[in-house]
Structures are given as structure tokens and as C-alpha cells.
Amino acid sequence: MHTSEHPQRIFLGSALHLHVTGALASSMVPWWVQWFRTLHPQAVVNLSVSKAAEQFVSIRALRNLANGAVWRDDWDNPDLGTEWSSGRSGDSEAFIVFPASINTTMKLANAQTDSPALMMLQITDLPIIIADTFPGDSPAIRHRVDLLSERENIQFAPRVTGYRAHNRETAAVGFNLPGCLEIINEMLGLAK
């Protein structure tokens, strides 16, 4: 049992990287970063933010909340380091695409590397969890998701019930940070 004074720790590692993509759920990432840091004050959270995500969340806000590197996912970013080119982000033990837009997920499935973060995700051997927030489904999307599922280091987040922004209908989505953390623990062999 946990109380508000002694919250239960979910992530059993020491560092992770969130790649924030251009989905409406990006606007909730600051809350999730704060939640994560409250439960895991010693763990480092690094973030990369796609240009599309900046419609919904500011890098400045994330820099104030995160305790690791926060960078714009853009080849022209003058502050872009070089770790991404080796599939790494600081001491991160895993990556979470959070939220994973349909566009970014399809790019990952097609092995595209048109941004530093996409290249980092394509070449890393570290675990990657995709927290998808797709607006719908189709045979083409399912085919690409199946392709990604064949990669040993990629898993999709457990489904939770969410709401579609345009009509408030319920939908199963993967925007589930606690579920992502549990999968990372398992993939890293840290599960209880």
C-alpha cells in the first residue's frame, strides 16, 4: 500500500528518454513528467520534442520539469549534441515515444530517419515503447504496426481507455506512462 507521503515507485531503472511527437496528447506530457519525477526523484528523464509537438507543448516548460537533456528534434538545432547518432541519449536505458503520433509511428515502421530522434530510434538496441494515440485504424496502419512488433526491442504500450478529441467517444489508446514503465522493467530484466 502507498500513501501520498510515500508514493509507489514504478520505474526500476535510473534514466529514460521520452520522444514527444505531434499529437494532441503532447499537451499532457508536462503533467506526466512531473508525475514521473515525483515518484522517481533520482531517475533522469531526457526528452526530445518534434517540431509538430511544439504546437501542443513548449520545450521551455519541459526543460523546467525534466532533470535531463531536453532538445528540439531538428537537424538545424544548434544545441543538438551527437549522442543520438549512436542510438543513445545520456544514460537512458530505454526510450518511450510518448505520445506516438500516427505519422511518427509510420515513419518508424518504414525505417525513416528524417530527424535526429528518428535516426536515434532506428539504430538503438535499447528498448522502445510506443505509446500510440492514433485517431483511427486501417489495414495499412495495422500492417505497419505488425512490422514494428517484429523488432525485438519494440513493444506497444498497454491499452487504456481514452477519449477522441473531436467527438469525445471512447477509444483504446497506448498513452499510458505507468504501463510503459512496467514494460521497460520487464524488457530490462528489472521486473519484481
Secondary structure as UniProt FT lines:
FT   STRAND          15..20
FT   HELIX           24..28
FT   HELIX           29..39
FT   TURN            41..42
FT   STRAND          44..50
FT   HELIX           52..55
FT   HELIX           59..65
FT   STRAND          70..73
FT   TURN            75..76
FT   TURN            78..79
FT   HELIX           83..86
FT   TURN            90..91
FT   STRAND          95..100
FT   HELIX           102..109
FT   TURN            110..111
FT   HELIX           116..123
FT   STRAND          128..132
FT   HELIX           139..149
FT   TURN            152..153
FT   STRAND          154..156
FT   STRAND          160..163
FT   TURN            165..167
FT   STRAND          170..173
FT   HELIX           177..187
FT   TURN            188..189
//
